[in-house]
């Protein structure tokens, strides 16, 4: 859940806010009640995320040994 926090209070409590963000919390910093910035956890580089996704897909256990005819039969039976 995002919490709104005024800029003055955010400046005074920056260390505490950063520790909370490190734990996954998110804050919207406001000036005169108007949202101006979001304080959110840092995301890893997208290249790292893509590499991790590719590795996960490559490690996925694939079902082998099912032929086209069997797949067609599964579809007719509503199993696939």
C-alpha positions, 0 to 999 in steps of 0.5 A, a space after each residue: 500500500 502506498 503511503 503519502 508523506 509530505 516533502 518536509 517530513 520525508 526529508 526529516 525521516 529519509 533514513 527510516 523511509 529508505 529502510 522501509 522501501 528496502 523492505 518493499 514499502 512504497 511512498 508518494 511524496 507530496 508538496 502542499 498535498 500534491 503528489 510530486 514523486 514516488 519512493 519505490 524499491 529499485 528494480 534490477 536492470 532489465 537485461 538481468 531480468 531478461 536473462 533470468 527469464 530466459 534461463 527459467 524457460 530453458 530450465 523448464 521441464 518439457 514433456 516429451 514423447 507426445 505425437 501430433 495425433 495424441 495432441 489432436 486427440 487430447 484437443 478433441 477430448 477437451 483435455 488440452 
